[in-house]
């Protein structure tokens, strides 16, 4: 299962990471979020040690989505060296998400 990322641990887990980080901004009530959730969990297991894969619940953590301009969910942001380097909005196939992460590994 992907890491739970919160407003409180975002700096440590995402911005200070020495590996690429995929952050899935989601909510319980979001149908497309539920569609990609298992994919994000699979990527967490497959890329362990190579990349950090986590999720931010936008209903429980409002500061971080606002800071990064997340207006639609699911939004997946790829971070490298503390900067956003790629973005995916909406439910997309696993191959497309993997391609975005691997481009920054």
Secondary structure, 3 states (H helix, E strand, C coil): CCEECCCCCHHHHHHCCCCEEEEEEECCCCHHHHHHHHHHHHHHHHCCCCEEEEEEECCCCHHHHHHCCCCCCCEEEEEECCEEEEEEECCCCHHHHHHHHHCCC
